[in-house]
Amino acid sequence: MIARQLNKLHRCFTVPHARLGWLLLLVGAITWQMFGRHADWPSLLFFQKQLTQANGIVLDVSGTGFTIGDETNGASILSVRFEFADPAGLQWRGRSWTERTAPKRGEQVTVEFVASQPGINRIVDCRSGALPLWAGAVLLFPIFGFICILKAVLFGGNRLVDCSETSQNGSEPSDARKSPVGRE
């Protein structure tokens, strides 16, 4: 039983597609940290529902260091912090991102939010994530990596048969290494 589990662990690191899986998992973790977690996931998850709107005021506008397109002709992504009051009169703060012309500090903006969760909010026509949703596609790297590793653990490697190991008639190969040297 222990030998079987050790064999699975061994396959997890030595089978070629498991090694590819570990590489994809590593690359995926790094790219997720750099790009994927900044994707506009809330728009996909929350902003498809019925939204409530309120007036807000811009508190601050700052650069993020991200650029859409190349650095010379691309558009810099700006972070816009704002404050608004929900229908109950409670004050909320939020942050949106845009690569278009950002509103100025102190300017009034329209904020949309989920009525049951005002903490999930954004300025109308802005994103709720620093990068567009397609940047979240880097999540595919660790998913494929995990699948490769899982395949190696469950099914092992596909070992190719060395042609020199089989005889012409298809019977088991004779192993010359077992016979002593000089013996015929």
N, CA, C and O of each residue as an XYZ file, in Angstrom:
736
protein
N       0.824     -1.196      0.000
C       0.000      0.000      0.000
C       0.871      1.264      0.000
O       0.628      2.193     -0.770
N       1.878      1.286      0.864
C       2.770      2.447      0.931
C       3.590      2.549     -0.352
O       3.824      3.645     -0.859
N       4.026      1.395     -0.876
C       4.799      1.405     -2.112
C       3.967      1.963     -3.266
O       4.486      2.676     -4.125
N       2.692      1.640     -3.279
C       1.813      2.146     -4.337
C       1.679      3.674     -4.250
O       1.703      4.362     -5.271
N       1.540      4.192     -3.038
C       1.432      5.641     -2.857
C       2.751      6.336     -3.191
O       2.753      7.428     -3.760
N       3.863      5.710     -2.841
C       5.165      6.276     -3.194
C       5.358      6.290     -4.707
O       5.956      7.216     -5.256
N       4.844      5.250     -5.378
C       4.930      5.213     -6.832
C       4.128      6.362     -7.443
O       4.583      6.990     -8.399
N       2.946      6.642     -6.902
C       2.146      7.766     -7.396
C       2.870      9.091     -7.155
O       2.861      9.975     -8.011
N       3.491      9.218     -5.992
C       4.242     10.434     -5.694
C       5.434     10.573     -6.639
O       5.740     11.669     -7.108
N       6.098      9.459     -6.910
C       7.224      9.464     -7.838
C       6.779      9.895     -9.234
O       7.450     10.700     -9.880
N       5.634      9.354     -9.705
C       5.103      9.735    -11.013
C       4.736     11.209    -11.063
O       4.815     11.845    -12.114
N       4.336     11.740     -9.923
C       3.931     13.150     -9.852
C       5.070     14.094    -10.219
O       4.830     15.237    -10.609
N       6.308     13.620    -10.096
C       7.457     14.482    -10.383
C       8.299     14.018    -11.575
O       9.098     14.796    -12.097
N       8.135     12.768    -12.011
C       9.042     12.259    -13.034
C       8.415     12.067    -14.405
O       9.136     12.098    -15.403
N       7.134     11.875    -14.498
C       6.472     11.683    -15.789
C       6.536     13.003    -16.560
O       6.285     14.058    -15.977
N       6.862     12.973    -17.850
C       7.035     14.224    -18.615
C       5.857     15.182    -18.549
O       6.055     16.384    -18.375
N       4.626     14.674    -18.686
C       3.512     15.621    -18.637
C       3.272     16.141    -17.223
O       2.634     17.180    -17.058
N       3.764     15.447    -16.205
C       3.692     15.992    -14.846
C       4.670     17.153    -14.705
O       4.366     18.155    -14.058
N       5.829     17.013    -15.304
C       6.798     18.123    -15.272
C       6.234     19.337    -15.994
O       6.392     20.467    -15.532
N       5.577     19.107    -17.129
C       4.911     20.199    -17.833
C       3.836     20.814    -16.936
O       3.670     22.033    -16.897
N       3.119     19.967    -16.226
C       2.086     20.455    -15.310
C       2.651     21.347    -14.224
O       2.079     22.394    -13.919
N       3.764     20.946    -13.639
C       4.385     21.773    -12.596
C       4.850     23.108    -13.174
O       4.727     24.147    -12.526
N       5.383     23.075    -14.396
C       5.810     24.312    -15.046
C       4.612     25.241    -15.283
O       4.679     26.435    -14.990
N       3.515     24.683    -15.817
C       2.313     25.485    -16.047
C       1.742     26.015    -14.739
O       1.263     27.148    -14.680
N       1.791     25.202    -13.696
C       1.301     25.640    -12.388
C       2.134     26.801    -11.857
O       1.588     27.764    -11.319
N       3.441     26.712    -12.007
C       4.326     27.787    -11.551
C       4.115     29.061    -12.367
O       3.946     30.142    -11.803
N       4.126     28.932    -13.689
C       3.909     30.095    -14.552
C       2.531     30.688    -14.287
O       2.370     31.907    -14.229
N       1.548     29.823    -14.129
C       0.191     30.287    -13.857
C       0.067     31.030    -12.549
O      -0.638     32.036    -12.470
N       0.744     30.550    -11.518
C       0.689     31.235    -10.221
C       1.309     32.628    -10.307
O       0.793     33.586     -9.730
N       2.412     32.727    -11.028
C       3.082     34.028    -11.169
C       2.223     34.982    -11.990
O       2.018     36.129    -11.592
N       1.717     34.514    -13.140
C       0.908     35.404    -13.982
C      -0.424     35.740    -13.325
O      -0.959     36.828    -13.538
N      -0.964     34.825    -12.534
C      -2.194     35.136    -11.799
C      -1.940     36.267    -10.808
O      -2.730     37.205    -10.702
N      -0.840     36.166    -10.093
C      -0.502     37.200     -9.116
C      -0.276     38.547     -9.790
O      -0.648     39.587     -9.246
N       0.332     38.529    -10.972
C       0.641     39.782    -11.662
C      -0.566     40.369    -12.387
O      -0.761     41.584    -12.367
N      -1.379     39.529    -13.028
C      -2.436     40.040    -13.895
C      -3.835     39.547    -13.530
O      -4.767     40.346    -13.428
N      -3.986     38.258    -13.337
C      -5.308     37.656    -13.180
C      -6.123     38.195    -12.031
O      -7.328     38.404    -12.172
N      -5.504     38.421    -10.916
C      -6.273     38.909     -9.763
C      -6.710     40.359     -9.925
O      -7.549     40.839     -9.163
N      -6.150     41.062    -10.909
C      -6.542     42.446    -11.184
C      -7.609     42.540    -12.271
O      -8.040     43.638    -12.624
N      -8.039     41.389    -12.805
C      -9.050     41.385    -13.871
C     -10.394     41.834    -13.306
O     -10.609     41.819    -12.094
N     -11.274     42.225    -14.184
C     -12.579     42.768    -13.809
C     -13.581     41.660    -13.483
O     -14.639     41.573    -14.107
N     -13.248     40.814    -12.507
C     -14.126     39.709    -12.103
C     -15.459     40.185    -11.541
O     -16.483     39.574    -11.846
N     -15.500     41.251    -10.733
C     -16.800     41.671    -10.181
C     -17.838     41.997    -11.253
O     -19.027     41.763    -11.040
N     -17.417     42.530    -12.393
C     -18.381     42.822    -13.456
C     -19.066     41.551    -13.939
O     -20.265     41.555    -14.220
N     -18.324     40.490    -14.032
C     -18.881     39.219    -14.468
C     -19.788     38.625    -13.391
O     -20.843     38.069    -13.697
N     -19.377     38.746    -12.142
C     -20.095     38.091    -11.052
C     -21.275     38.889    -10.508
O     -22.302     38.304    -10.165
N     -21.151     40.212    -10.422
C     -22.151     40.996     -9.717
C     -22.911     42.006    -10.566
O     -24.079     42.280    -10.291
N     -22.283     42.558    -11.578
C     -22.895     43.673    -12.289
C     -23.799     43.243    -13.438
O     -24.134     44.056    -14.299
N     -24.194     41.987    -13.460
C     -25.177     41.512    -14.427
C     -26.582     41.603    -13.841
O     -27.565     41.407    -14.555
N     -26.683     41.899    -12.547
C     -27.958     41.963    -11.833
C     -28.539     43.372    -11.928
O     -27.962     44.270    -12.541
N     -29.695     43.529    -11.303
C     -30.312     44.841    -11.195
C     -29.459     45.705    -10.265
O     -29.152     45.303     -9.143
N     -29.086     46.878    -10.733
C     -28.203     47.750     -9.969
C     -28.942     49.007     -9.518
O     -29.912     49.442    -10.138
N     -28.456     49.566     -8.433
C     -28.971     50.835     -7.927
C     -27.931     51.903     -8.215
O     -26.731     51.637     -8.156
N     -28.386     53.108     -8.525
C     -27.453     54.194     -8.811
C     -27.581     55.284     -7.756
O     -28.644     55.497     -7.172
N     -26.460     55.966     -7.531
C     -26.416     57.090     -6.591
C     -25.365     58.077     -7.086
O     -24.492     57.729     -7.881
N     -25.463     59.284     -6.612
C     -24.441     60.283     -6.945
C     -23.280     60.125     -5.987
O     -23.464     59.859     -4.799
N     -22.077     60.293     -6.522
C     -20.880     60.206     -5.702
C     -19.935     61.332     -6.041
O     -20.177     62.116     -6.959
N     -18.861     61.402     -5.291
C     -17.863     62.443     -5.516
C     -16.485     61.784     -5.583
O     -16.184     60.882     -4.802
N     -15.658     62.238     -6.514
C     -14.326     61.684     -6.704
C     -13.399     62.210     -5.604
O     -13.308     63.416     -5.374
N     -12.718     61.283     -4.933
C     -11.778     61.650     -3.867
C     -10.346     61.758     -4.377
O      -9.585     62.617     -3.932
N      -9.977     60.869     -5.328
C      -8.592     60.829     -5.775
C      -8.506     60.112     -7.120
O      -9.279     59.191     -7.385
N      -7.584     60.524     -7.954
C      -7.291     59.856     -9.228
C      -5.788     59.622     -9.263
O      -5.007     60.547     -9.039
N      -5.380     58.378     -9.547
C      -3.945     58.072     -9.575
C      -3.660     57.006    -10.626
O      -4.551     56.260    -11.030
N      -2.415     56.948    -11.057
C      -1.976     55.937    -12.023
C      -1.785     54.602    -11.345
O      -1.560     54.535    -10.137
N      -1.876     53.531    -12.127
C      -1.712     52.182    -11.579
C      -0.427     51.513    -12.027
O       0.019     50.551    -11.401
N       0.175     52.005    -13.098
C       1.344     51.343    -13.675
C       0.969     50.359    -14.765
O       1.852     49.858    -15.462
N      -0.327     50.063    -14.937
C      -0.791     49.201    -16.014
C      -1.076     50.050    -17.252
O      -1.482     51.208    -17.151
N      -0.856     49.450    -18.413
C      -1.140     50.111    -19.681
C      -1.863     49.132    -20.590
O      -1.482     47.965    -20.676
N      -2.901     49.598    -21.265
C      -3.577     48.782    -22.274
C      -2.946     49.146    -23.609
O      -2.931     50.319    -23.981
N      -2.427     48.165    -24.335
C      -1.709     48.431    -25.578
C      -0.225     48.566    -25.282
O       0.225     48.262    -24.177
N       0.537     49.025    -26.275
C       1.973     49.182    -26.041
C       2.255     50.460    -25.253
O       1.389     51.325    -25.119
N       3.450     50.561    -24.747
C       3.782     51.666    -23.842
C       3.814     53.027    -24.529
O       3.591     54.046    -23.876
N       4.085     53.065    -25.822
C       4.150     54.358    -26.501
C       2.779     54.836    -26.974
O       2.470     56.023    -26.875
N       1.953     53.919    -27.487
C       0.638     54.296    -28.005
C      -0.507     53.816    -27.121
O      -1.672     54.080    -27.420
N      -0.191     53.122    -26.049
C      -1.226     52.561    -25.191
C      -1.831     53.589    -24.257
O      -1.346     54.714    -24.132
N      -2.896     53.174    -23.611
C      -3.590     54.046    -22.666
C      -3.268     53.598    -21.242
O      -3.397     52.418    -20.915
N      -2.858     54.519    -20.415
C      -2.586     54.216    -19.008
C      -3.898     53.979    -18.277
O      -4.898     54.652    -18.528
N      -3.878     53.024    -17.380
C      -5.071     52.731    -16.578
C      -4.990     53.568    -15.305
O      -3.977     53.568    -14.605
N      -6.061     54.268    -15.028
C      -6.120     55.147    -13.863
C      -7.062     54.576    -12.818
O      -8.093     53.989    -13.148
N      -6.700     54.751    -11.561
C      -7.531     54.345    -10.440
C      -8.284     55.572     -9.937
O      -7.686     56.620     -9.694
N      -9.592     55.436     -9.784
C     -10.433     56.545     -9.325
C     -11.107     56.126     -8.019
O     -11.922     55.204     -7.998
N     -10.759     56.810     -6.938
C     -11.403     56.550     -5.642
C     -12.554     57.534     -5.485
O     -12.450     58.706     -5.848
N     -13.656     57.025     -4.935
C     -14.850     57.862     -4.817
C     -15.622     57.526     -3.550
O     -15.342     56.536     -2.874
N     -16.585     58.360     -3.248
C     -17.442     58.178     -2.073
C     -18.867     58.451     -2.507
O     -19.111     59.320     -3.345
N     -19.816     57.707     -1.935
C     -21.235     57.913     -2.236
C     -22.073     57.482     -1.039
O     -21.579     56.835     -0.115
N     -23.335     57.848     -1.073
C     -24.272     57.463     -0.014
C     -25.325     56.542     -0.612
O     -25.849     56.818     -1.692
N     -25.643     55.442      0.084
C     -26.699     54.544     -0.388
C     -28.066     55.138     -0.035
O     -28.115     56.162      0.647
N     -29.170     54.539     -0.469
C     -30.495     55.099     -0.178
C     -30.799     55.237      1.313
O     -31.634     56.058      1.692
N     -30.144     54.455      2.160
C     -30.346     54.549      3.608
C     -29.534     55.691      4.218
O     -29.671     55.979      5.406
N     -28.691     56.341      3.416
C     -27.888     57.454      3.899
C     -26.511     57.069      4.416
O     -25.767     57.931      4.882
N     -26.156     55.776      4.341
C     -24.832     55.330      4.790
C     -23.786     55.697      3.752
O     -24.023     55.564      2.551
N     -22.636     56.154      4.209
C     -21.538     56.544      3.310
C     -20.705     55.314      2.955
O     -20.389     54.490      3.813
N     -20.359     55.209      1.676
C     -19.543     54.109      1.178
C     -18.414     54.681      0.338
O     -18.555     55.732     -0.287
N     -17.291     53.969      0.335
C     -16.171     54.333     -0.530
C     -15.907     53.194     -1.493
O     -16.149     52.026     -1.189
N     -15.408     53.560     -2.655
C     -15.115     52.546     -3.655
C     -13.987     52.992     -4.556
O     -13.450     54.092     -4.427
N     -13.639     52.097     -5.480
C     -12.579     52.396     -6.431
C     -12.959     51.787     -7.771
O     -13.408     50.643     -7.835
N     -12.780     52.540     -8.822
C     -13.008     52.081    -10.189
C     -11.757     52.359    -11.001
O     -10.886     53.122    -10.584
N     -11.679     51.728    -12.171
C     -10.528     51.905    -13.045
C     -10.999     52.266    -14.441
O     -12.042     51.798    -14.899
N     -10.225     53.096    -15.108
C     -10.540     53.492    -16.475
C      -9.259     53.819    -17.220
O      -8.265     54.236    -16.626
N      -9.300     53.622    -18.540
C      -8.175     54.086    -19.363
C      -8.615     55.276    -20.203
O      -7.827     55.849    -20.954
N      -9.867     55.630    -20.065
C     -10.369     56.824    -20.756
C     -10.040     58.045    -19.901
O      -9.284     57.955    -18.934
N     -10.605     59.161    -20.263
C     -10.403     60.370    -19.474
C     -11.069     60.180    -18.110
O     -12.268     59.915    -18.027
N     -10.291     60.315    -17.063
C     -10.815     60.111    -15.714
C     -11.430     61.408    -15.188
O     -11.000     62.499    -15.563
N     -12.427     61.290    -14.329
C     -12.981     62.493    -13.710
C     -11.949     63.150    -12.794
O     -11.029     62.491    -12.310
N     -12.103     64.410    -12.569
C     -11.180     65.173    -11.711
C     -11.594     65.034    -10.246
O     -12.741     64.717     -9.931
N     -10.634     65.278     -9.373
C     -10.895     65.253     -7.935
C     -11.975     66.277     -7.603
O     -11.911     67.425     -8.041
N     -12.968     65.849     -6.822
C     -14.074     66.722     -6.426
C     -15.239     66.711     -7.404
O     -16.299     67.263     -7.107
N     -15.058     66.089     -8.570
C     -16.122     66.033     -9.567
C     -17.205     65.055     -9.143
O     -16.922     64.040     -8.506
N     -18.458     65.366     -9.502
C     -19.571     64.488     -9.168
C     -19.697     63.412    -10.244
O     -19.591     63.705    -11.435
N     -19.925     62.155     -9.821
C     -20.039     61.015    -10.728
C     -21.267     60.191    -10.351
O     -21.787     60.299     -9.241
N     -21.714     59.377    -11.283
C     -22.807     58.439    -11.004
C     -22.194     57.090    -10.661
O     -21.372     56.556    -11.405
N     -22.604     56.556     -9.536
C     -22.082     55.283     -9.039
C     -23.190     54.248     -9.129
O     -24.339     54.521     -8.780
N     -22.835     53.052     -9.602
C     -23.788     51.942     -9.593
C     -23.299     50.896     -8.615
O     -22.099     50.654     -8.487
N     -24.258     50.274     -7.919
C     -23.893     49.281     -6.911
C     -24.997     48.252     -6.774
O     -26.137     48.488     -7.175
N     -24.649     47.108     -6.204
C     -25.620     46.055     -5.931
C     -26.419     46.504     -4.717
O     -25.845     46.794     -3.667
N     -27.741     46.563     -4.853
C     -28.592     47.125     -3.798
C     -28.413     46.412     -2.461
O     -28.401     47.059     -1.414
N     -28.276     45.109     -2.484
C     -28.134     44.359     -1.231
C     -26.714     44.398     -0.669
O     -26.493     44.051      0.491
N     -25.744     44.824     -1.500
C     -24.349     44.884     -1.081
C     -23.709     46.156     -1.635
O     -23.007     46.088     -2.644
N     -23.927     47.301     -1.015
C     -23.368     48.552     -1.547
C     -21.843     48.585     -1.600
O     -21.270     49.433     -2.284
N     -21.193     47.692     -0.901
C     -19.732     47.621     -0.955
C     -19.230     47.157     -2.311
O     -18.059     47.349     -2.636
N     -20.104     46.546     -3.106
C     -19.763     46.132     -4.470
C     -20.269     47.238     -5.384
O     -21.463     47.319     -5.671
N     -19.348     48.094     -5.844
C     -19.738     49.301     -6.558
C     -18.705     49.684     -7.592
O     -17.585     49.174     -7.597
N     -19.099     50.595     -8.471
C     -18.187     51.149     -9.463
C     -18.836     52.412    -10.048
O     -20.045     52.617     -9.943
N     -18.005     53.238    -10.659
C     -18.506     54.396    -11.384
C     -19.067     53.896    -12.706
O     -18.486     53.011    -13.334
N     -20.192     54.459    -13.131
C     -20.797     54.068    -14.409
C     -19.777     54.273    -15.534
O     -19.073     55.283    -15.570
N     -19.709     53.322    -16.432
C     -18.782     53.307    -17.571
C     -17.322     53.135    -17.173
O     -16.429     53.427    -17.969
N     -17.070     52.672    -15.970
C     -15.710     52.325    -15.533
C     -15.701     50.852    -15.149
O     -16.755     50.227    -15.036
N     -14.523     50.306    -14.952
C     -14.394     48.905    -14.555
C     -14.271     48.793    -13.040
O     -13.881     49.738    -12.354
N     -14.617     47.605    -12.538
C     -14.436     47.334    -11.116
C     -13.147     46.557    -10.861
O     -12.875     46.163     -9.726
N     -12.357     46.336    -11.903
C     -11.048     45.715    -11.795
C     -10.058     46.517    -12.624
O     -10.444     47.156    -13.603
N      -8.803     46.488    -12.247
C      -7.807     47.305    -12.940
C      -7.621     46.887    -14.394
O      -7.357     47.731    -15.250
N      -7.755     45.595    -14.681
C      -7.548     45.095    -16.041
C      -8.859     44.545    -16.601
O      -9.735     44.137    -15.839
N      -8.999     44.531    -17.921
C     -10.213     43.948    -18.508
C     -10.353     42.477    -18.131
O      -9.384     41.833    -17.728
N     -11.550     41.964    -18.263
C     -11.839     40.590    -17.860
C     -10.967     39.567    -18.574
O     -10.630     38.541    -17.984
N     -10.589     39.819    -19.840
C      -9.786     38.848    -20.584
C      -8.437     38.604    -19.920
O      -7.806     37.581    -20.187
N      -7.976     39.512    -19.066
C      -6.703     39.296    -18.367
C      -6.806     38.115    -17.397
O      -5.789     37.542    -17.005
N      -8.017     37.758    -17.016
C      -8.218     36.604    -16.145
C      -7.983     35.276    -16.840
O      -8.004     34.228    -16.194
N      -7.759     35.304    -18.158
C      -7.502     34.067    -18.898
C      -6.225     33.382    -18.426
O      -6.027     32.199    -18.704
N      -5.360     34.095    -17.724
C      -4.139     33.464    -17.207
C      -4.481     32.371    -16.199
O      -3.622     31.561    -15.850
N      -5.721     32.342    -15.731
C      -6.160     31.279    -14.823
C      -6.122     29.914    -15.508
O      -6.091     28.886    -14.832
N      -6.123     29.895    -16.834
C      -6.062     28.631    -17.562
C      -4.723     27.916    -17.383
O      -4.678     26.686    -17.419
N      -3.643     28.653    -17.194
C      -2.325     28.031    -16.994
C      -2.320     27.094    -15.783
O      -1.988     25.920    -15.946
N      -2.668     27.552    -14.585
C      -2.639     26.613    -13.462
C      -3.691     25.510    -13.565
O      -3.483     24.415    -13.042
N      -4.818     25.778    -14.229
C      -5.825     24.730    -14.390
C      -5.270     23.604    -15.264
O      -5.382     22.433    -14.902
N      -4.672     23.946    -16.408
C      -4.072     22.921    -17.261
C      -2.913     22.226    -16.559
O      -2.733     21.018    -16.713
N      -2.130     22.970    -15.793
C      -1.043     22.370    -15.041
C      -1.543     21.345    -14.043
O      -0.977     20.259    -13.920
N      -2.598     21.688    -13.335
C      -3.173     20.766    -12.355
C      -3.704     19.513    -13.050
O      -3.547     18.408    -12.530
N      -4.328     19.671    -14.214
C      -4.843     18.523    -14.961
C      -3.701     17.602    -15.381
O      -3.832     16.382    -15.291
N      -2.589     18.166    -15.837
C      -1.427     17.348    -16.229
C      -0.879     16.569    -15.036
O      -0.557     15.388    -15.161
N      -0.775     17.215    -13.899
C      -0.260     16.546    -12.698
C      -1.217     15.449    -12.253
O      -0.790     14.351    -11.899
N      -2.510     15.750    -12.271
C      -3.514     14.765    -11.867
C      -3.481     13.548    -12.793
O      -3.601     12.413    -12.331
N      -3.321     13.780    -14.088
C      -3.226     12.671    -15.048
C      -2.009     11.801    -14.738
O      -2.091     10.575    -14.808
N      -0.899     12.419    -14.402
C       0.308     11.651    -14.082
C       0.110     10.805    -12.834
O       0.551      9.657    -12.785
N      -0.542     11.358    -11.835
C      -0.747     10.623    -10.587
C      -1.731      9.479    -10.785
O      -1.504      8.374    -10.294
N      -2.812      9.733    -11.495
C      -3.851      8.710    -11.644
C      -3.520      7.647    -12.680
O      -3.802      6.467    -12.470
N      -2.920      8.058    -13.803
C      -2.729      7.127    -14.903
C      -1.279      6.822    -15.218
O      -1.005      5.924    -16.015
N      -0.357      7.531    -14.628
C       1.053      7.299    -14.892
C       1.467      7.846    -16.233
O       0.702      8.541    -16.901
N       2.682      7.528    -16.621
C       3.199      8.033    -17.886
C       2.948      7.055    -19.006
O       2.762      5.862    -18.767
N       2.941      7.538    -20.190
C       2.843      6.675    -21.364
C       4.273      6.349    -21.784
O       4.940      7.159    -22.429
N       4.734      5.163    -21.414
C       6.110      4.794    -21.716
C       6.179      4.204    -23.106
O       5.394      3.321    -23.454
N       7.101      4.681    -23.889
C       7.313      4.139    -25.218
C       8.209      2.904    -25.113
O       9.152      2.879    -24.323
N       7.913      1.899    -25.900
C       8.712      0.678    -25.891
C       9.922      0.909    -26.772
O       9.795      1.356    -27.912
N      11.075      0.609    -26.250
C      12.305      0.736    -27.018
C      12.364     -0.422    -28.005
O      12.275     -1.583    -27.606
N      12.513     -0.116    -29.291
C      12.514     -1.149    -30.329
C      13.639     -2.162    -30.137
O      13.502     -3.316    -30.543
N      14.724     -1.759    -29.537
C      15.850     -2.674    -29.349
C      15.551     -3.701    -28.273
O      16.294     -4.674    -28.143
N      14.499     -3.522    -27.502
C      14.201     -4.466    -26.427
C      13.361     -5.643    -26.900
O      13.268     -6.641    -26.186
N      12.745     -5.563    -28.079
C      11.920     -6.666    -28.559
C      12.666     -7.414    -29.650
O      13.401     -6.823    -30.441
N      12.469     -8.702    -29.677
C      13.127     -9.515    -30.704
C      12.280     -9.508    -31.963
O      11.171     -8.973    -31.961
N      12.782    -10.090    -33.026
C      12.101    -10.102    -34.316
C      10.770    -10.841    -34.253
O       9.805    -10.436    -34.900
N      10.713    -11.920    -33.478
C       9.482    -12.713    -33.440
C       8.490    -12.210    -32.383
O       7.444    -12.827    -32.184
N       8.793    -11.137    -31.726
C       7.863    -10.557    -30.768
C       7.958    -11.142    -29.378
O       7.206    -10.739    -28.490
N       8.875    -12.097    -29.160
C       9.003    -12.685    -27.832
C       9.789    -11.734    -26.935
O      10.279    -10.696    -27.379
N       9.895    -12.104    -25.691
C      10.617    -11.271    -24.733
C      12.060    -11.099    -25.169
O      12.658    -12.033    -25.703
N      12.618     -9.948    -24.956
C      14.012     -9.734    -25.357
C      14.951    -10.508    -24.449
O      14.681    -10.706    -23.264
N      16.057    -10.940    -25.032
C      17.073    -11.577    -24.208
C      17.933    -10.457    -23.641
O      18.306     -9.528    -24.357
N      18.237    -10.547    -22.391
C      19.007     -9.484    -21.756
C      20.450     -9.932    -21.658
O      20.798    -10.749    -20.805
N      21.284     -9.404    -22.524
C      22.689     -9.785    -22.571
C      23.413     -9.329    -21.319
O      24.474     -9.861    -20.989
N      22.864     -8.368    -20.629
C      23.545     -7.871    -19.425
C      23.516     -8.895    -18.299
O      24.347     -8.837    -17.394
N      22.550     -9.852    -18.343
C      22.461    -10.841    -17.276
C      23.496    -11.941    -17.411
O      23.904    -12.546    -16.420
N      23.924    -12.200    -18.651
C      24.886    -13.278    -18.835
C      26.289    -12.764    -18.538
O      26.613    -11.616    -18.842
N      27.123    -13.619    -17.943
C      28.472    -13.199    -17.643
C      29.253    -12.924    -18.923
O      28.957    -13.493    -19.974
N      30.242    -12.057    -18.831
C      31.062    -11.670    -19.975
C      31.870    -12.870    -20.421
O      32.397    -13.614    -19.594
N      31.972    -13.067    -21.763
C      32.779    -14.141    -22.320
C      32.055    -15.470    -22.388
O      32.625    -16.436    -22.895
N      30.861    -15.563    -21.916
C      30.105    -16.796    -21.942
C      29.167    -16.787    -23.129
O      28.515    -15.775    -23.385
N      29.082    -17.867    -23.851
C      28.207    -17.913    -25.022
C      27.111    -18.868    -24.859
O      26.287    -19.023    -25.760
